[in-house]
């Protein structure tokens, strides 16, 4: 599923990202995305995200397929589509 992604991060869902309803808070997904975006610049492009060649992020869309649980192992892939 993540074969086409040049940057992949694997981690377990931290307790701080889980709300009182035992769901991963929506803000956590955006924070994970922004972390991956900055790491993409550092690791794949090898330039600072705040350097001369920044990136405009026009949209962020999420499709929630199922609930993530505390300490569940997940993987996030990052790539530039164009």
mmCIF file as gemmi writes it, N, C-alpha and C atoms, coordinates in Angstrom:
data_model
loop_
_atom_site.group_PDB
_atom_site.id
_atom_site.type_symbol
_atom_site.label_atom_id
_atom_site.label_alt_id
_atom_site.label_comp_id
_atom_site.label_asym_id
_atom_site.label_entity_id
_atom_site.label_seq_id
_atom_site.pdbx_PDB_ins_code
_atom_site.Cartn_x
_atom_site.Cartn_y
_atom_site.Cartn_z
_atom_site.occupancy
_atom_site.B_iso_or_equiv
_atom_site.pdbx_formal_charge
_atom_site.auth_seq_id
_atom_site.auth_asym_id
_atom_site.pdbx_PDB_model_num
ATOM 1 N N . UNK Axp A 1 ? 0.812 -1.192 0 1 0 ? 1 A 1
ATOM 2 C CA . UNK Axp A 1 ? 0 0 0 1 0 ? 1 A 1
ATOM 3 C C . UNK Axp A 1 ? 0.867 1.273 0 1 0 ? 1 A 1
ATOM 4 N N . UNK Axp A 2 ? 2.013 1.251 0.653 1 0 ? 2 A 1
ATOM 5 C CA . UNK Axp A 2 ? 2.867 2.432 0.733 1 0 ? 2 A 1
ATOM 6 C C . UNK Axp A 2 ? 4.108 2.315 -0.144 1 0 ? 2 A 1
ATOM 7 N N . UNK Axp A 3 ? 4.11 1.4 -1.096 1 0 ? 3 A 1
ATOM 8 C CA . UNK Axp A 3 ? 5.283 1.159 -1.928 1 0 ? 3 A 1
ATOM 9 C C . UNK Axp A 3 ? 5.736 2.387 -2.712 1 0 ? 3 A 1
ATOM 10 N N . UNK Axp A 4 ? 4.817 3.246 -3.123 1 0 ? 4 A 1
ATOM 11 C CA . UNK Axp A 4 ? 5.133 4.407 -3.952 1 0 ? 4 A 1
ATOM 12 C C . UNK Axp A 4 ? 5.535 5.645 -3.143 1 0 ? 4 A 1
ATOM 13 N N . UNK Axp A 5 ? 5.637 5.514 -1.844 1 0 ? 5 A 1
ATOM 14 C CA . UNK Axp A 5 ? 5.953 6.652 -0.991 1 0 ? 5 A 1
ATOM 15 C C . UNK Axp A 5 ? 7.436 6.648 -0.64 1 0 ? 5 A 1
ATOM 16 N N . UNK Axp A 6 ? 8.155 7.75 -0.948 1 0 ? 6 A 1
ATOM 17 C CA . UNK Axp A 6 ? 9.584 7.791 -0.647 1 0 ? 6 A 1
ATOM 18 C C . UNK Axp A 6 ? 9.89 7.972 0.838 1 0 ? 6 A 1
ATOM 19 N N . UNK Axp A 7 ? 8.904 8.392 1.633 1 0 ? 7 A 1
ATOM 20 C CA . UNK Axp A 7 ? 9.11 8.574 3.062 1 0 ? 7 A 1
ATOM 21 C C . UNK Axp A 7 ? 7.966 7.905 3.812 1 0 ? 7 A 1
ATOM 22 N N . UNK Axp A 8 ? 8.308 7.02 4.72 1 0 ? 8 A 1
ATOM 23 C CA . UNK Axp A 8 ? 7.315 6.303 5.519 1 0 ? 8 A 1
ATOM 24 C C . UNK Axp A 8 ? 7.733 6.395 6.982 1 0 ? 8 A 1
ATOM 25 N N . UNK Axp A 9 ? 6.784 6.713 7.831 1 0 ? 9 A 1
ATOM 26 C CA . UNK Axp A 9 ? 7.027 6.746 9.267 1 0 ? 9 A 1
ATOM 27 C C . UNK Axp A 9 ? 6.116 5.728 9.935 1 0 ? 9 A 1
ATOM 28 N N . UNK Axp A 10 ? 6.69 4.921 10.808 1 0 ? 10 A 1
ATOM 29 C CA . UNK Axp A 10 ? 5.922 3.924 11.556 1 0 ? 10 A 1
ATOM 30 C C . UNK Axp A 10 ? 6.012 4.256 13.041 1 0 ? 10 A 1
ATOM 31 N N . UNK Axp A 11 ? 4.88 4.261 13.716 1 0 ? 11 A 1
ATOM 32 C CA . UNK Axp A 11 ? 4.863 4.558 15.15 1 0 ? 11 A 1
ATOM 33 C C . UNK Axp A 11 ? 3.57 4.029 15.755 1 0 ? 11 A 1
ATOM 34 N N . UNK Axp A 12 ? 3.505 4.038 17.068 1 0 ? 12 A 1
ATOM 35 C CA . UNK Axp A 12 ? 2.265 3.65 17.731 1 0 ? 12 A 1
ATOM 36 C C . UNK Axp A 12 ? 1.528 4.905 18.174 1 0 ? 12 A 1
ATOM 37 N N . UNK Axp A 13 ? 0.217 4.833 18.179 1 0 ? 13 A 1
ATOM 38 C CA . UNK Axp A 13 ? -0.62 5.979 18.538 1 0 ? 13 A 1
ATOM 39 C C . UNK Axp A 13 ? -0.351 6.34 19.998 1 0 ? 13 A 1
ATOM 40 N N . UNK Axp A 14 ? 0.126 7.573 20.249 1 0 ? 14 A 1
ATOM 41 C CA . UNK Axp A 14 ? 0.408 7.972 21.633 1 0 ? 14 A 1
ATOM 42 C C . UNK Axp A 14 ? -0.873 8.317 22.394 1 0 ? 14 A 1
ATOM 43 N N . UNK Axp A 15 ? -0.822 8.15 23.7 1 0 ? 15 A 1
ATOM 44 C CA . UNK Axp A 15 ? -1.974 8.442 24.554 1 0 ? 15 A 1
ATOM 45 C C . UNK Axp A 15 ? -2.416 9.895 24.422 1 0 ? 15 A 1
ATOM 46 N N . UNK Axp A 16 ? -1.476 10.812 24.232 1 0 ? 16 A 1
ATOM 47 C CA . UNK Axp A 16 ? -1.805 12.236 24.131 1 0 ? 16 A 1
ATOM 48 C C . UNK Axp A 16 ? -2.69 12.548 22.934 1 0 ? 16 A 1
ATOM 49 N N . UNK Axp A 17 ? -2.746 11.665 21.932 1 0 ? 17 A 1
ATOM 50 C CA . UNK Axp A 17 ? -3.56 11.895 20.738 1 0 ? 17 A 1
ATOM 51 C C . UNK Axp A 17 ? -4.936 11.253 20.815 1 0 ? 17 A 1
ATOM 52 N N . UNK Axp A 18 ? -5.271 10.66 21.948 1 0 ? 18 A 1
ATOM 53 C CA . UNK Axp A 18 ? -6.557 9.98 22.121 1 0 ? 18 A 1
ATOM 54 C C . UNK Axp A 18 ? -7.441 10.839 23.022 1 0 ? 18 A 1
ATOM 55 N N . UNK Axp A 19 ? -8.705 11.041 22.608 1 0 ? 19 A 1
ATOM 56 C CA . UNK Axp A 19 ? -9.613 11.872 23.4 1 0 ? 19 A 1
ATOM 57 C C . UNK Axp A 19 ? -10.419 11.026 24.392 1 0 ? 19 A 1
ATOM 58 N N . UNK Axp A 20 ? -11.309 11.662 25.112 1 0 ? 20 A 1
ATOM 59 C CA . UNK Axp A 20 ? -12.096 10.973 26.149 1 0 ? 20 A 1
ATOM 60 C C . UNK Axp A 20 ? -13.04 9.912 25.583 1 0 ? 20 A 1
ATOM 61 N N . UNK Axp A 21 ? -13.357 10.011 24.307 1 0 ? 21 A 1
ATOM 62 C CA . UNK Axp A 21 ? -14.205 9.002 23.668 1 0 ? 21 A 1
ATOM 63 C C . UNK Axp A 21 ? -13.375 7.84 23.108 1 0 ? 21 A 1
ATOM 64 N N . UNK Axp A 22 ? -12.087 7.846 23.405 1 0 ? 22 A 1
ATOM 65 C CA . UNK Axp A 22 ? -11.123 6.828 22.973 1 0 ? 22 A 1
ATOM 66 C C . UNK Axp A 22 ? -10.874 6.867 21.465 1 0 ? 22 A 1
ATOM 67 N N . UNK Axp A 23 ? -11.138 8.017 20.834 1 0 ? 23 A 1
ATOM 68 C CA . UNK Axp A 23 ? -10.837 8.22 19.423 1 0 ? 23 A 1
ATOM 69 C C . UNK Axp A 23 ? -9.551 9.021 19.314 1 0 ? 23 A 1
ATOM 70 N N . UNK Axp A 24 ? -8.828 8.836 18.219 1 0 ? 24 A 1
ATOM 71 C CA . UNK Axp A 24 ? -7.722 9.733 17.934 1 0 ? 24 A 1
ATOM 72 C C . UNK Axp A 24 ? -8.332 11.081 17.576 1 0 ? 24 A 1
ATOM 73 N N . UNK Axp A 25 ? -7.895 12.112 18.263 1 0 ? 25 A 1
ATOM 74 C CA . UNK Axp A 25 ? -8.413 13.457 18.025 1 0 ? 25 A 1
ATOM 75 C C . UNK Axp A 25 ? -8.086 13.887 16.601 1 0 ? 25 A 1
ATOM 76 N N . UNK Axp A 26 ? -9.014 14.585 15.94 1 0 ? 26 A 1
ATOM 77 C CA . UNK Axp A 26 ? -8.83 15.009 14.55 1 0 ? 26 A 1
ATOM 78 C C . UNK Axp A 26 ? -7.569 15.844 14.354 1 0 ? 26 A 1
ATOM 79 N N . UNK Axp A 27 ? -7.196 16.638 15.329 1 0 ? 27 A 1
ATOM 80 C CA . UNK Axp A 27 ? -6.003 17.468 15.228 1 0 ? 27 A 1
ATOM 81 C C . UNK Axp A 27 ? -4.741 16.613 15.109 1 0 ? 27 A 1
ATOM 82 N N . UNK Axp A 28 ? -4.746 15.431 15.694 1 0 ? 28 A 1
ATOM 83 C CA . UNK Axp A 28 ? -3.571 14.551 15.64 1 0 ? 28 A 1
ATOM 84 C C . UNK Axp A 28 ? -3.233 14.186 14.205 1 0 ? 28 A 1
ATOM 85 N N . UNK Axp A 29 ? -4.207 13.934 13.366 1 0 ? 29 A 1
ATOM 86 C CA . UNK Axp A 29 ? -3.955 13.579 11.971 1 0 ? 29 A 1
ATOM 87 C C . UNK Axp A 29 ? -3.255 14.73 11.238 1 0 ? 29 A 1
ATOM 88 N N . UNK Axp A 30 ? -3.695 15.946 11.505 1 0 ? 30 A 1
ATOM 89 C CA . UNK Axp A 30 ? -3.062 17.109 10.874 1 0 ? 30 A 1
ATOM 90 C C . UNK Axp A 30 ? -1.648 17.285 11.394 1 0 ? 30 A 1
ATOM 91 N N . UNK Axp A 31 ? -1.436 17.109 12.699 1 0 ? 31 A 1
ATOM 92 C CA . UNK Axp A 31 ? -0.098 17.22 13.262 1 0 ? 31 A 1
ATOM 93 C C . UNK Axp A 31 ? 0.828 16.164 12.676 1 0 ? 31 A 1
ATOM 94 N N . UNK Axp A 32 ? 0.356 14.937 12.535 1 0 ? 32 A 1
ATOM 95 C CA . UNK Axp A 32 ? 1.166 13.868 11.923 1 0 ? 32 A 1
ATOM 96 C C . UNK Axp A 32 ? 1.512 14.231 10.48 1 0 ? 32 A 1
ATOM 97 N N . UNK Axp A 33 ? 0.542 14.785 9.756 1 0 ? 33 A 1
ATOM 98 C CA . UNK Axp A 33 ? 0.765 15.179 8.36 1 0 ? 33 A 1
ATOM 99 C C . UNK Axp A 33 ? 1.812 16.284 8.265 1 0 ? 33 A 1
ATOM 100 N N . UNK Axp A 34 ? 1.712 17.281 9.115 1 0 ? 34 A 1
ATOM 101 C CA . UNK Axp A 34 ? 2.67 18.379 9.094 1 0 ? 34 A 1
ATOM 102 C C . UNK Axp A 34 ? 4.069 17.906 9.488 1 0 ? 34 A 1
ATOM 103 N N . UNK Axp A 35 ? 4.157 16.985 10.412 1 0 ? 35 A 1
ATOM 104 C CA . UNK Axp A 35 ? 5.453 16.414 10.786 1 0 ? 35 A 1
ATOM 105 C C . UNK Axp A 35 ? 6.064 15.681 9.606 1 0 ? 35 A 1
ATOM 106 N N . UNK Axp A 36 ? 5.266 14.906 8.902 1 0 ? 36 A 1
ATOM 107 C CA . UNK Axp A 36 ? 5.765 14.179 7.728 1 0 ? 36 A 1
ATOM 108 C C . UNK Axp A 36 ? 6.185 15.14 6.622 1 0 ? 36 A 1
ATOM 109 N N . UNK Axp A 37 ? 5.447 16.219 6.452 1 0 ? 37 A 1
ATOM 110 C CA . UNK Axp A 37 ? 5.79 17.198 5.417 1 0 ? 37 A 1
ATOM 111 C C . UNK Axp A 37 ? 7.159 17.812 5.703 1 0 ? 37 A 1
ATOM 112 N N . UNK Axp A 38 ? 7.419 18.19 6.932 1 0 ? 38 A 1
ATOM 113 C CA . UNK Axp A 38 ? 8.718 18.773 7.263 1 0 ? 38 A 1
ATOM 114 C C . UNK Axp A 38 ? 9.83 17.738 7.156 1 0 ? 38 A 1
ATOM 115 N N . UNK Axp A 39 ? 9.552 16.498 7.517 1 0 ? 39 A 1
ATOM 116 C CA . UNK Axp A 39 ? 10.548 15.428 7.369 1 0 ? 39 A 1
ATOM 117 C C . UNK Axp A 39 ? 10.813 15.112 5.902 1 0 ? 39 A 1
ATOM 118 N N . UNK Axp A 40 ? 9.809 15.243 5.057 1 0 ? 40 A 1
ATOM 119 C CA . UNK Axp A 40 ? 9.996 15.029 3.623 1 0 ? 40 A 1
ATOM 120 C C . UNK Axp A 40 ? 11.027 16.012 3.073 1 0 ? 40 A 1
ATOM 121 N N . UNK Axp A 41 ? 10.887 17.268 3.473 1 0 ? 41 A 1
ATOM 122 C CA . UNK Axp A 41 ? 11.871 18.267 3.047 1 0 ? 41 A 1
ATOM 123 C C . UNK Axp A 41 ? 13.264 17.891 3.535 1 0 ? 41 A 1
ATOM 124 N N . UNK Axp A 42 ? 13.382 17.521 4.81 1 0 ? 42 A 1
ATOM 125 C CA . UNK Axp A 42 ? 14.689 17.239 5.406 1 0 ? 42 A 1
ATOM 126 C C . UNK Axp A 42 ? 15.314 15.966 4.845 1 0 ? 42 A 1
ATOM 127 N N . UNK Axp A 43 ? 14.548 14.885 4.738 1 0 ? 43 A 1
ATOM 128 C CA . UNK Axp A 43 ? 15.109 13.588 4.383 1 0 ? 43 A 1
ATOM 129 C C . UNK Axp A 43 ? 15.124 13.301 2.89 1 0 ? 43 A 1
ATOM 130 N N . UNK Axp A 44 ? 14.061 13.649 2.187 1 0 ? 44 A 1
ATOM 131 C CA . UNK Axp A 44 ? 13.958 13.303 0.764 1 0 ? 44 A 1
ATOM 132 C C . UNK Axp A 44 ? 14.535 14.421 -0.101 1 0 ? 44 A 1
ATOM 133 N N . UNK Axp A 45 ? 14.101 15.649 0.139 1 0 ? 45 A 1
ATOM 134 C CA . UNK Axp A 45 ? 14.569 16.768 -0.677 1 0 ? 45 A 1
ATOM 135 C C . UNK Axp A 45 ? 15.902 17.326 -0.175 1 0 ? 45 A 1
ATOM 136 N N . UNK Axp A 46 ? 16.217 17.065 1.079 1 0 ? 46 A 1
ATOM 137 C CA . UNK Axp A 46 ? 17.449 17.5 1.734 1 0 ? 46 A 1
ATOM 138 C C . UNK Axp A 46 ? 17.626 19.015 1.707 1 0 ? 46 A 1
ATOM 139 N N . UNK Axp A 47 ? 16.529 19.714 1.96 1 0 ? 47 A 1
ATOM 140 C CA . UNK Axp A 47 ? 16.538 21.169 2.114 1 0 ? 47 A 1
ATOM 141 C C . UNK Axp A 47 ? 15.629 21.507 3.299 1 0 ? 47 A 1
ATOM 142 N N . UNK Axp A 48 ? 15.878 22.639 3.961 1 0 ? 48 A 1
ATOM 143 C CA . UNK Axp A 48 ? 15.001 23.018 5.074 1 0 ? 48 A 1
ATOM 144 C C . UNK Axp A 48 ? 13.63 23.452 4.561 1 0 ? 48 A 1
ATOM 145 N N . UNK Axp A 49 ? 12.591 23.116 5.296 1 0 ? 49 A 1
ATOM 146 C CA . UNK Axp A 49 ? 11.226 23.462 4.886 1 0 ? 49 A 1
ATOM 147 C C . UNK Axp A 49 ? 11.022 24.976 4.863 1 0 ? 49 A 1
ATOM 148 N N . UNK Axp A 50 ? 11.793 25.701 5.653 1 0 ? 50 A 1
ATOM 149 C CA . UNK Axp A 50 ? 11.66 27.163 5.674 1 0 ? 50 A 1
ATOM 150 C C . UNK Axp A 50 ? 12.729 27.84 4.821 1 0 ? 50 A 1
ATOM 151 N N . UNK Axp A 51 ? 13.322 27.103 3.887 1 0 ? 51 A 1
ATOM 152 C CA . UNK Axp A 51 ? 14.359 27.654 3.015 1 0 ? 51 A 1
ATOM 153 C C . UNK Axp A 51 ? 13.791 28.377 1.809 1 0 ? 51 A 1
ATOM 154 N N . UNK Axp A 52 ? 14.612 28.522 0.783 1 0 ? 52 A 1
ATOM 155 C CA . UNK Axp A 52 ? 14.23 29.266 -0.419 1 0 ? 52 A 1
ATOM 156 C C . UNK Axp A 52 ? 13.116 28.599 -1.216 1 0 ? 52 A 1
ATOM 157 N N . UNK Axp A 53 ? 12.998 27.28 -1.144 1 0 ? 53 A 1
ATOM 158 C CA . UNK Axp A 53 ? 12.013 26.54 -1.944 1 0 ? 53 A 1
ATOM 159 C C . UNK Axp A 53 ? 10.953 25.948 -1.027 1 0 ? 53 A 1
ATOM 160 N N . UNK Axp A 54 ? 10.065 26.784 -0.574 1 0 ? 54 A 1
ATOM 161 C CA . UNK Axp A 54 ? 8.997 26.326 0.301 1 0 ? 54 A 1
ATOM 162 C C . UNK Axp A 54 ? 7.95 25.557 -0.481 1 0 ? 54 A 1
ATOM 163 N N . UNK Axp A 55 ? 6.888 25.191 0.179 1 0 ? 55 A 1
ATOM 164 C CA . UNK Axp A 55 ? 5.824 24.425 -0.464 1 0 ? 55 A 1
ATOM 165 C C . UNK Axp A 55 ? 4.489 25.006 -0.025 1 0 ? 55 A 1
ATOM 166 N N . UNK Axp A 56 ? 3.602 25.183 -0.964 1 0 ? 56 A 1
ATOM 167 C CA . UNK Axp A 56 ? 2.249 25.631 -0.661 1 0 ? 56 A 1
ATOM 168 C C . UNK Axp A 56 ? 1.38 24.396 -0.521 1 0 ? 56 A 1
ATOM 169 N N . UNK Axp A 57 ? 0.742 24.291 0.612 1 0 ? 57 A 1
ATOM 170 C CA . UNK Axp A 57 ? -0.184 23.185 0.824 1 0 ? 57 A 1
ATOM 171 C C . UNK Axp A 57 ? -1.585 23.743 0.664 1 0 ? 57 A 1
ATOM 172 N N . UNK Axp A 58 ? -2.223 23.396 -0.439 1 0 ? 58 A 1
ATOM 173 C CA . UNK Axp A 58 ? -3.523 23.973 -0.764 1 0 ? 58 A 1
ATOM 174 C C . UNK Axp A 58 ? -4.66 23.312 0.004 1 0 ? 58 A 1
ATOM 175 N N . UNK Axp A 59 ? -4.586 22.001 0.194 1 0 ? 59 A 1
ATOM 176 C CA . UNK Axp A 59 ? -5.658 21.293 0.899 1 0 ? 59 A 1
ATOM 177 C C . UNK Axp A 59 ? -5.086 20.144 1.723 1 0 ? 59 A 1
ATOM 178 N N . UNK Axp A 60 ? -5.838 19.775 2.723 1 0 ? 60 A 1
ATOM 179 C CA . UNK Axp A 60 ? -5.584 18.541 3.473 1 0 ? 60 A 1
ATOM 180 C C . UNK Axp A 60 ? -6.921 17.82 3.534 1 0 ? 60 A 1
ATOM 181 N N . UNK Axp A 61 ? -6.961 16.595 3.046 1 0 ? 61 A 1
ATOM 182 C CA . UNK Axp A 61 ? -8.182 15.797 3.069 1 0 ? 61 A 1
ATOM 183 C C . UNK Axp A 61 ? -7.903 14.477 3.769 1 0 ? 61 A 1
ATOM 184 N N . UNK Axp A 62 ? -8.844 14.042 4.58 1 0 ? 62 A 1
ATOM 185 C CA . UNK Axp A 62 ? -8.726 12.763 5.261 1 0 ? 62 A 1
ATOM 186 C C . UNK Axp A 62 ? -9.973 11.931 4.981 1 0 ? 62 A 1
ATOM 187 N N . UNK Axp A 63 ? -9.763 10.661 4.785 1 0 ? 63 A 1
ATOM 188 C CA . UNK Axp A 63 ? -10.864 9.714 4.698 1 0 ? 63 A 1
ATOM 189 C C . UNK Axp A 63 ? -10.706 8.759 5.875 1 0 ? 63 A 1
ATOM 190 N N . UNK Axp A 64 ? -11.613 8.85 6.803 1 0 ? 64 A 1
ATOM 191 C CA . UNK Axp A 64 ? -11.538 8.009 7.99 1 0 ? 64 A 1
ATOM 192 C C . UNK Axp A 64 ? -12.188 6.668 7.68 1 0 ? 64 A 1
ATOM 193 N N . UNK Axp A 65 ? -11.372 5.628 7.651 1 0 ? 65 A 1
ATOM 194 C CA . UNK Axp A 65 ? -11.884 4.307 7.319 1 0 ? 65 A 1
ATOM 195 C C . UNK Axp A 65 ? -12.261 3.507 8.561 1 0 ? 65 A 1
ATOM 196 N N . UNK Axp A 66 ? -11.551 3.772 9.66 1 0 ? 66 A 1
ATOM 197 C CA . UNK Axp A 66 ? -11.882 3.106 10.912 1 0 ? 66 A 1
ATOM 198 C C . UNK Axp A 66 ? -11.189 3.826 12.053 1 0 ? 66 A 1
ATOM 199 N N . UNK Axp A 67 ? -11.628 3.546 13.264 1 0 ? 67 A 1
ATOM 200 C CA . UNK Axp A 67 ? -11.061 4.171 14.451 1 0 ? 67 A 1
ATOM 201 C C . UNK Axp A 67 ? -9.655 3.619 14.723 1 0 ? 67 A 1
ATOM 202 N N . UNK Axp A 68 ? -8.739 4.497 15.061 1 0 ? 68 A 1
ATOM 203 C CA . UNK Axp A 68 ? -7.418 4.079 15.522 1 0 ? 68 A 1
ATOM 204 C C . UNK Axp A 68 ? -7.435 4.016 17.038 1 0 ? 68 A 1
ATOM 205 N N . UNK Axp A 69 ? -6.697 3.069 17.585 1 0 ? 69 A 1
ATOM 206 C CA . UNK Axp A 69 ? -6.688 2.858 19.026 1 0 ? 69 A 1
ATOM 207 C C . UNK Axp A 69 ? -5.353 3.241 19.639 1 0 ? 69 A 1
ATOM 208 N N . UNK Axp A 70 ? -5.382 3.558 20.911 1 0 ? 70 A 1
ATOM 209 C CA . UNK Axp A 70 ? -4.172 3.858 21.663 1 0 ? 70 A 1
ATOM 210 C C . UNK Axp A 70 ? -3.176 2.701 21.536 1 0 ? 70 A 1
ATOM 211 N N . UNK Axp A 71 ? -1.936 3.034 21.231 1 0 ? 71 A 1
ATOM 212 C CA . UNK Axp A 71 ? -0.807 2.115 21.074 1 0 ? 71 A 1
ATOM 213 C C . UNK Axp A 71 ? -0.879 1.255 19.817 1 0 ? 71 A 1
ATOM 214 N N . UNK Axp A 72 ? -1.87 1.497 18.96 1 0 ? 72 A 1
ATOM 215 C CA . UNK Axp A 72 ? -1.946 0.757 17.701 1 0 ? 72 A 1
ATOM 216 C C . UNK Axp A 72 ? -0.767 1.161 16.812 1 0 ? 72 A 1
ATOM 217 N N . UNK Axp A 73 ? -0.171 0.198 16.142 1 0 ? 73 A 1
ATOM 218 C CA . UNK Axp A 73 ? 0.937 0.455 15.233 1 0 ? 73 A 1
ATOM 219 C C . UNK Axp A 73 ? 0.375 0.96 13.91 1 0 ? 73 A 1
ATOM 220 N N . UNK Axp A 74 ? 0.875 2.122 13.465 1 0 ? 74 A 1
ATOM 221 C CA . UNK Axp A 74 ? 0.401 2.692 12.2 1 0 ? 74 A 1
ATOM 222 C C . UNK Axp A 74 ? 1.601 3.092 11.347 1 0 ? 74 A 1
ATOM 223 N N . UNK Axp A 75 ? 1.336 3.33 10.075 1 0 ? 75 A 1
ATOM 224 C CA . UNK Axp A 75 ? 2.357 3.805 9.138 1 0 ? 75 A 1
ATOM 225 C C . UNK Axp A 75 ? 1.767 4.949 8.328 1 0 ? 75 A 1
ATOM 226 N N . UNK Axp A 76 ? 2.576 5.981 8.123 1 0 ? 76 A 1
ATOM 227 C CA . UNK Axp A 76 ? 2.154 7.141 7.335 1 0 ? 76 A 1
ATOM 228 C C . UNK Axp A 76 ? 3.169 7.322 6.215 1 0 ? 76 A 1
ATOM 229 N N . UNK Axp A 77 ? 2.677 7.464 4.984 1 0 ? 77 A 1
ATOM 230 C CA . UNK Axp A 77 ? 3.546 7.706 3.844 1 0 ? 77 A 1
ATOM 231 C C . UNK Axp A 77 ? 3.381 9.133 3.355 1 0 ? 77 A 1
ATOM 232 N N . UNK Axp A 78 ? 4.463 9.683 2.799 1 0 ? 78 A 1
ATOM 233 C CA . UNK Axp A 78 ? 4.432 11.053 2.29 1 0 ? 78 A 1
ATOM 234 C C . UNK Axp A 78 ? 5.081 11.104 0.925 1 0 ? 78 A 1
ATOM 235 N N . UNK Axp A 79 ? 4.412 11.797 -0.023 1 0 ? 79 A 1
ATOM 236 C CA . UNK Axp A 79 ? 4.969 12.011 -1.358 1 0 ? 79 A 1
ATOM 237 C C . UNK Axp A 79 ? 4.365 13.272 -1.946 1 0 ? 79 A 1
ATOM 238 N N . UNK Axp A 80 ? 5.028 13.811 -2.932 1 0 ? 80 A 1
ATOM 239 C CA . UNK Axp A 80 ? 4.516 14.968 -3.647 1 0 ? 80 A 1
ATOM 240 C C . UNK Axp A 80 ? 3.842 14.46 -4.916 1 0 ? 80 A 1
ATOM 241 N N . UNK Axp A 81 ? 2.549 14.759 -5.113 1 0 ? 81 A 1
ATOM 242 C CA . UNK Axp A 81 ? 1.842 14.206 -6.26 1 0 ? 81 A 1
ATOM 243 C C . UNK Axp A 81 ? 2.222 14.827 -7.595 1 0 ? 81 A 1
ATOM 244 N N . UNK Axp A 82 ? 2.735 16.063 -7.584 1 0 ? 82 A 1
ATOM 245 C CA . UNK Axp A 82 ? 3.123 16.696 -8.841 1 0 ? 82 A 1
ATOM 246 C C . UNK Axp A 82 ? 4.161 17.761 -8.602 1 0 ? 82 A 1
